Amino acid sequence: MEFKEKIKLVLIAALVVAGVAAVIYLAYGLTIIWQGMAAGVTVGFLLVLLLAVVILAIYFWIRIFFTKRELKKCQARVEELEHRLQSESQVKKPEDEP
């Protein structure tokens, strides 16, 4: 073999190795980018879910607070009406008797 042919073979082999290395590097790099995007989307989705759960928890806590407040008002009103009913029934008893 002549010197020029050996250099051509070495250059072709180097180009093939470089091409394979470039393809592998691109695939690896794209894999990392793909994983990063997937992780970002997943974290974003989980943050949206977390925000929704926190908002719902706050909403239900406020709703329970106001419901308990209304319940206490209603219980006080019922006790007041029971007391009035008892006092009116005691007042009417002597009138019913002739």
C-alpha positions in Angstrom: 0.0 0.0 0.0 1.1 3.4 -0.7 1.3 6.1 1.9 -1.6 8.1 0.4 -3.9 5.1 0.5 -3.0 4.5 4.2 -3.8 8.1 5.0 -7.1 7.8 3.2 -8.0 4.7 5.1 -7.0 6.3 8.4 -9.1 9.4 7.6 -12.1 7.3 6.5 -11.9 5.3 9.8 -11.5 8.5 11.8 -14.5 10.0 10.0 -16.6 6.9 10.7 -15.6 6.9 14.4 -16.2 10.6 14.6 -19.7 10.2 12.9 -20.6 7.4 15.3 -19.4 9.4 18.3 -21.4 12.4 17.1 -24.6 10.4 16.7 -24.1 8.8 20.1 -23.3 12.2 21.7 -26.4 13.8 20.0 -28.6 10.9 21.2 -27.2 11.2 24.7 -27.6 14.9 24.7 -31.2 14.7 23.4 -31.9 12.1 26.0 -30.8 14.4 28.8 -32.8 17.3 27.3 -35.8 15.0 26.9 -35.5 13.9 30.5 -35.2 17.5 31.7 -38.3 18.5 29.8 -40.2 15.5 31.1 -39.1 16.3 34.6 -40.1 19.9 34.2 -43.5 19.0 32.9 -44.0 16.5 35.8 -42.9 19.0 38.4 -45.2 21.6 36.8 -48.1 19.3 36.9 -47.5 18.3 40.5 -47.2 22.0 41.4 -50.6 22.7 39.8 -52.1 19.8 41.7 -50.6 21.0 45.0 -51.9 24.5 44.4 -55.4 23.1 43.7 -55.3 21.0 46.8 -54.2 23.9 49.0 -56.9 26.2 47.5 -59.5 23.5 48.2 -58.3 23.0 51.7 -58.5 26.7 52.4 -62.0 26.9 50.8 -63.3 24.0 52.9 -61.7 25.3 56.1 -63.4 28.7 55.6 -66.7 27.0 54.7 -66.5 24.8 57.8 -65.7 27.9 59.9 -68.7 29.8 58.7 -71.0 26.7 58.9 -70.0 26.3 62.6 -70.7 29.9 63.2 -74.1 29.6 61.6 -74.7 26.4 63.6 -73.9 28.2 66.9 -76.3 31.0 65.9 -79.1 28.5 65.1 -78.5 26.6 68.3 -78.7 29.8 70.3 -81.9 30.7 68.5 -83.4 27.2 69.1 -82.6 27.5 72.8 -84.2 30.9 72.9 -87.3 29.6 71.2 -87.4 26.6 73.5 -87.2 28.9 76.5 -89.9 31.1 75.2 -92.1 28.1 74.4 -91.6 26.8 78.0 -92.4 30.2 79.5 -95.5 30.7 77.3 -96.7 27.2 78.1 -96.3 27.9 81.8 -98.2 31.2 81.4 -101.1 29.6 79.5 -101.6 26.7 81.9 -103.3 28.8 84.5 -105.6 30.3 81.9 -106.6 26.8 80.6 -107.9 25.8 84.1 -111.3 27.2 84.9 
